[in-house]
């Protein structure tokens, strides 16, 4: 115990004060009230009376739940009110004061529904914010606080209380809260769990973050002030320190985080201020990109972010010197530009948004400063991909574009314009050129048994939407038939060549699946995989293997399984891609059959023969 807090120092007080101090230290409410009136304006005397306040915060005086209305509770109330301004207590006493302040705050919070005036402290969580903000000025006490179990939980409750107020940014505790969030140590054992507990779950925590950001950005907001920039940065730093993206990114996205965080990324860049705040703006931009990165692989979040000005925010990053922030700080911004954005152009919804937003930033290419920036080449690569696919999207959307289908009676297989086919009215996934073909497929080929399950599997991709699926089908078809994929990769990994030879020798039908991976930087990557391996490694794929393999077996080699790998899922996942199957139909056996023959022949130059087989496919009529 610090010497300034020892009760024996009260003997040094003049009798006029000591006569109240000693009984006050022993729990007399009236004497404590009178003592505080005497020393309120006398800083020296106040400091000498600290032992009285310290004694009245003794945890041993905390009553049990059967006897809450005691003088000890009233005295503790007086002591907490008096200590609210810690400047009058020497910092050297703070490490001793904190445990007692905390013990009583826990009590008042635990029984806040039971205590009535004059015993209650209904906003004790806000009191905690004030105390922690003040105590954090002393490094020793700050370290002790961060090791205290449970305080983060109450800070989250205080955060929620502040946001429920009429004007949260004007709330007296809001600036203190932001500083606490900025400096909070979360990596200690149980720290993140405390925060989740106080917020009452990840979804509510996401709400607190997004709602706080939305106080300063978005529709109807006035010009952002320097203080607002600091507050925004504090919230984003807190989010960054939280980590746990697999828990928080879905919660942020659910609460509209893609929009508000994107808006925050460009906050304040349209004004000239103190150079120190330019650093804050830069920090805020990079923190926003870090928060956005895990969710932008979800196409819904990408659309929201683009609508909120993502491209403009990314271009602001061109002003950041590559020699400034560390590589880890720049990583999210660079990956969004070089990987996430290009990969998202497999979605028609994203392309529709890009078509509008790219027009707003075209003039940036004319800026000599931008041409000399670190991101210029990456930006050109992205816009080249986007422009190509936007143009193709418009072709697919045009009235002149004809979508093709093949009859799903595999013994027929006739191909033609989609308008000439009728689809099964129940599963709505299979098409027939005639009623006779539909009857054959229903009665003989097994569609009767699989129709219901086909519909169930089709609903697993419902979140993509029919417009996206239709565009993906046409994009895959174009890129395969026009060889718009990387020519630098082998279709069969050399270290797994024997595996493919075994498949070719032992399988009764086509054992391969063609995969086009659109989650890469530039051109899609084409490779082959064994169907059995896909079934084993990715059992949760929303693919009705029984249905597709059954039709492939009955197709006389005229159907191949083609899968499109698209990035859609949170970026923290081991494999955020999803696979969508678009079987290829043709008028005769094609590529997979030739690959099988090449592998069975066991020649010396398998890879070159497979490349040649791809080129031989160009004259075959194919649809997806």
N, C-alpha and C positions, 0 to 999 in steps of 0.2 A: 504494500500500500504506500502511495506517495505521502510524504510527510505533511503536505498541505491538506490532506484528507483525514488526518488523525484527530480523534475527538479531544485528545489532551491539549491540542493547540487552542481550544476554545477558552482555556484559562487565561490566555493573553488578551482577550477582549475586555473592553471597559465594562464595568458592572452594569451600565445602562443597557448594554446589548447582551451581555452574558446571561442576565436574568431571564431573557427570552430564549437565548440560543440553546442552553442546556436542556430545558424541558421540551423545546422543539425537536432537539435531536432524539429525545426519548419518545416522540410520537404525539406530542400535544398539537392538535390542529390549530387552536386559537393562538398559541405562542408562535407557531411557525408562520401563520398568516401575519401576525404583528411584526415578527422579525424581518420578513421579506419586505414589508412596507418601510422599515427603518433603513435597510441597506440598499434599497433598489437603485438609488442615485449615487451611491458611494462605492466606487469600484473596489477600492482597497478593502473596505469593510466586507463587501460582498465576497471577495476572495477569501477573507478570513473565516467566513461562515460556510464555506464549501463543505466542511465536515458534517454540518447539519443536513445538507441536501444529500450527501453521500450516505449518511446513516438512514435517512428515510427511504432510500432506494435499496436497502438491504434485502436481498431475495428471501431471507428467512422471515421477513414480515409479510410476505405474500400470503393472503388467507386461502383457506380451502374453499371449495364451492358451496359448502354449507353455511358459510359466514362471510359473505362478500361485502356487506355494508359496514365496513370497519373504518376507524380513524386512520389506520395504516394506508388504506386505499386513497383517502382524501389527501393525506400527507404526500403520498407518492405523486398524486396529481399536481400538487403545488410544486414539488421538486422538479418534475418534468417540465412544467411551464416555465419555471425559473431558469432551468438549464437550456431552454430552447435557443438562447443566445450564448453559444459556447465561447465567444470571444472573451468573456470575462473570467473564464476558467483557464488557467495556464495549460498549454498543450501537454506539459509533462504529466498532468493529471488525467488526460483523456484515456490512456490505456486502462486505467482503473475504473473510470466512469462508464465506459462502454458496456462491460458485462452487466452492470446493474441497470443501466438504461434499457438494455435489450431484454433483460428478465421481466421487467415491468411492462414493456411494450407487448411481450408475448402474453402476459396475463390479461391486459386490457383487450387485446385482440381476441383471446380465447373466450372471454366473457362479455363481449361487447353487446350481446343481445340480452344479457341478464342485468347489467348495471344501469342504474338510473342516476340522474343528477342528484347530488353533486359528485357522484362516484364515477360517472361514465366518461369515456374518451371515444366518441363514435368514429372519429377520423384518425385513429391511432396509427394507421398505416401511412397517412400523410405526415404524421409526426416523425415516423421512422425516416421518411425521405429527408426531412430537415436535419435530423441528427446525423444520418450517414453522410449527407453532403458536407456538413461541418466537420465531422470526425475525419473525413477523407483528406483534410489538409495536413494531417499528421500521418506519416508513412507507417509508423508502428501500429497505430490504431487502425489504419486502413487495412493493413495485413491481417490484424486480428478479426476485423469485420468479415473479410473474405474467407476466413476459416470458420466463421460462425454458421452453424446449421440453421437453416430456415429463414434467414433474413431476405433472401432473394424472392421467396414465396410472397412475403408481404409487400415487397416492392412491386411485384406484378399486380397485386390487388390495388395498390395505390395508383398504378398506371391506369387500370380500368376505371377507378373512381374519377381520376382527372379527365379521362375521355368522356365520361358521362356528364361532366359539368357543362354549363351553358356555352362557354368559350374557352376550350382547353388551353390554347396557347397563352391566354391571359391569366390562367390559374397561377396562383403564387408559387405552387410547388412544381410547375412544369419545367422551368429552367434547371432546378435542382435535380429533378428526375432525369433529364437528358444527360447531365453530367454523370450521374450515377450509372446510367446505362452504358455510357461511353467507357467508364473505368472499371466496370464490374468484371471480376475474375470468374470465369465460368468453368475453367478446366479442372477445378477442384472436384474431389469425389462427391457425386450427388448434386453438383451445381446445376446441371441442365435439368435434372429431374425436379429440383425445387422450382425452377422457372416454369416448367410445364404444369406443375401442381398449382402454382399461384395463378397462372393464366387459365386454369381449368381446361387444359388440353391444347393440342397443337393447333387446332382450328381457331380457337380463341386467341392464341398467341399470334398466329398469322393476322388475325383481325387487328390486334393492338398495333402491330408493326405497320400494316398497310393504312389503317385509319390515321395513325400519327403522321405518316408521310403525306397522306391526302390533305392534312390540315394546311399544307404550305404549297401544294401544287394542284393543278387541275383547273377545271372550269370555274370561273368566278373569283379566282385568287388574284390578289394584287401583286405588284412587284415584290420580289422576295428580298428581305433585308439581310444584313450581315448576320444578325442573330439567328434568323431563320435557317441560313446556311449551316451554321454551327449545330443547330438542333437537328436538322436533317442528317448531317454527317454523324451525329451521335447515335441516332437510331440505326443508321446503316452500319456503323461500326459494331454496335451491339449485335446486330444480325450476323455480321461477319464472324464475330467471336463465338457466336452460338454454334456454328458448324451444323452438324446433324442435318445435312441437306435432305437426306432421304425422308426425314420427318417434316421438315419445315417448308421445303419447296412446294409440295402439294397443298399445304395449308395456305401459303402465300398466294398461290395461283387461284385457289378456291375463293379467296377474298379480293380478287381483282388486282393482285400484286403486279402482274405483268404490265398493266397500264400505269399505275401510280409510280412504280419504281422507274419505269422508262421516263415518265415526266420529270421525276426527280433528277435523273441523270443529266439533264440539260439545264437544271435550275441555276439561274443567276448568270449564265454565260452571255446573256444579251446586255449586260451592263458592265461598266468599267468601275472597278473599286480598288481598294487597297491591295497591293501585290501579295500580301499575306493571305488574302481571301482567294486569290487566284490558285494558290496551293490547295485551299480547302475545296474549291470547285473541282480541281483535278482529282483530288482524293475522293470526292463524292461521286464523280463520274465512274471511276474505277470500282468503287464499292458497289454501285448500282449494277455495273456489268457483271460483277462477281455474283450478285444476288440473282440476276436474270439468267445467267448462263445455264444452270441446271434445268430451268423450266422451259427455255426456248426451244428445246428439242420436241416439245409438245406443240403440235401445229396450232392448236387454239391459242396458246399463249403467244406464239410468234405473230399470229394475226393481230392480237390485241396490242402487242408491243409496237408493231409496225404502224398501226393506226395512231398510236400515241407519240410517234416520232422517233422510233428506234434508229432509223437511218441517219437522221440529223445528229442524234446522240453519238453514234459510232463515229461520224465524221468529225465531231468535236475532238475525238481522240487523236486526230491527225496532228493537233497542235502540241501534243505531249512529246517531249523529247525522249527518244529511245534510250538515252543515257540517264534519264531521270528515275522513274520508278523501277523497282526490281522486276525481274522476269516473272516472278510469281504474281506480282500485282497487275501486270499487263496481260497475264495469260488468258483471263476470261474474255477481255475485249478482243484479243487476237483470234481466239478460237471461235467466237461468235461470227467474226468477219470471214475467217478462212474455212470454217467447217460447218457451223450450225446454219448460217444463212444460205450458203449454196445448197446444202442438203435439203433445206425446207422447200426448195423450189420444185420438189416432186409433188407438192400439194397445190391443187388448183385454187383453193381458198387463199393460200399465201401469195400465189402469183397474181391474183386479182388485186390484192392489197398492194403488192409491189408495183403493179402497173401504174397505180395512182401515185404512190409515194416516191418512186424513182424520178418522176417528172419534176418533183419539187426540189431535187438536189442535183439535177443535171449540170447546172451552171458551175458546180464546184470543180468540175474537171478542167474548167478554163483558168483556174487560179494557179499561177506559178508556184505559190507556196504549197498548195496541195500536191502538185506534180512532184515536188521535191520531198514530200513527206514519206515516212516509213510505210504508210499503208497504201500508197498509190497503186502499186502493182497488184496487191491483194484485192483492192477495190475493183480494178479492171477485170480481174479474173471472175469475181463474183458477178459483176454486172453483165459480163459476156454470157454466163450461164443463165442469168435471170432473163436477159433480153431474148435469148434463143427460145426459152421455154414459154415466155409470155407470148411470143409470136406463134408458137405451136398451139398454145392454149386457144388463141383466137381462131386458128384454123379449125380446131376441134369444135369450137362454139358456133362456127359459121353454119348457115343453112345448107351450104353445099357439101358439108362433110357427111359421109355415109359410114355408119358403124356397121360392122359385119358380124355375123353369127354363123355357127355350124349346127346342124341337127344333132341333138344329143341321143338319138338312136344311133349307136356307134356303128351298126351295120350299114347305115345310110351315109351319114357324115356329109351330106350336101352342104355347101357354103354359099352365102349370099347376103344381101342387105338385111339388116336386123328387122326391118319392117315386114319382111316376108315370113317371119317366124312367129309362132305363138308359144307363150311360155306356160309352164305349169302354174295353175291358178293358186295352188297352195304354197309350195316352197318358193315360187317366183324366181328360181335360179336356173332351171333347165329349159331349153328351147327346142321346138320341133318344127319341121317343115310341113308336117301334115298330121291329121288326126290318126292315120294308120301308124305312123312312127311313134306317136305318143302312146297308143295302145300297146304296141310291141314293147316299148321301154317300161311301161307300167306292169304289164303282165308277165313278160318273159325275162327282161333284163334286170329286174329287181328294184325299180324305182318305187314301187308300192311300199317296200319295206324301209327304204331310206329317206323317203320324202320328208317326213317330220323332222328327222335329225338334220337333214340338209338345211332346213329353215332355221333350226336352232343355231347351227354353226354360222350361218350367214349373218345372224344378229350380232355375233361377236365382233364384227367389223362395222356395226351400225354407226359407231361414233365417228368413223371416217366420213360418212356421208356419201351419197350416190354420186355427187358431182366430182368429188375427189377420186373415188374408185374408178369412175369412167375415164377421167383424165389419166390416171396412173396406167390403166390398161393400154390406152393409146400411146402413152409415152414409152412404156416398155416395148410395145410392138415397133414403134419407130426406131428406138435406139438399138434394138436387136437386128432388125432388117437392114438398117443403114449402117450397122457396125459402129455406132456411136458409143464406144466403150474403150477402156484403156487397152492398148495393144502391148503393153509392157509386162503383163502378168501372164503366167501360165495357167491354162484352164484346169489342169490337174497338178496339184502340188507334187513335186518329184518324190518327196519322202513318203507319200501315200500311194504311189503308183501301183504297188502290189495289191493294195486293198481294192483299187478299181479293177485291176485284172481279175481278181477273184470274183468280184461282182459280175463282171462280164461273162465269166465262165459258168457261174452257178445259177444265175437268175433266169427264171422262166420268161420274164418280160422285161421291159425297159426298167433298169434299176436306178436310173440317174434322174436328178433334178437340175435344171439350169437356174442359177441364181445370179441376179443382177443387183449389186450392192450400190445404192444411191447415197449412202452415208459417208461419202468420201469427198475429197477436196475439189476435184475437177470432173473428169469423165467417170461414169459408173464403172464398176469392176465386175467382169464376167468370170464365173467359174462354175465347175460342176461339183455336185455333191451326191453321195449315195442317199437314196430315199430312206433306207433303213437307219442310217446314221442320224439323219434329221429327226426321224421319229424318236430315236433314243435320246439324243442330246436336247431336243426341244419338244418334250411331250406336251407342253402347254400351248403350242402353236394353235391358233384358231383355224385349223385346216382339217377338213373332213377327209382324212387319208383313205378310209374305206371306200368312200364314194369315188374319189379321183383315181385311185389305183384300179378299182374295178372297171371304170370306164376306159382307162388306159389299156388294160388287158384286152378289152373287147374291140379296141380301135384298129387292130391290124397294123400297129406301128404308126398310125396317123395322128396320135395325140402324145404330146410331151408335157411334163409338169414343169412349168416355169414359175419361179418365185421372185417377187420384187422385195428387196430388203430396203425398208425406208426407216429413217430415224424418227421415231415417234414415241416418246416416253422421257422420263426425267433423266438428265445427263449424269446423275450420280450412279445409275444402274451399271452393272457389269456389261450389259448389252442392251442399250436403250432402244434397239431397233425392233421393228415388228415386221413380220413377213406376210405378204399378201400373195395368194396364188392366182395366177392367170394362166390356165392351161392353153397350150398352143395346139391348134388344129391345122392339119395340112391335107393336101390331096394325095400324098403318098408318104411312106416312111422317110424321115429326114435325118437330122444331125445326130440324135442320140443313137439311132441304129448304126450309123457309120462309126461313131465312137466305139460302140460295142464290138463291131467287127475289127477295128484297129487294135483294140486291147486283146481280143481273142487271138489275133495273128501274132502278137508278141514281137512286133518289129523293133528295130533299134532306135528309130527316131519318132517316137509316139507323139511328142508335142507338135512337131512340124506337120505330121499327118493330120492331127486334129485341127490345126489352123487351116490346112488345105480343105478339110471337110466343111469347115464353116463357110468358106468361099463358095463351095459347090452348092450350098443351100439357096443361093440367091435367086435361082430360077423357079423355086418351088412356091406354090400358092399357099400362104400361111395367114392365119388370123389368130388373135388372142381373145 
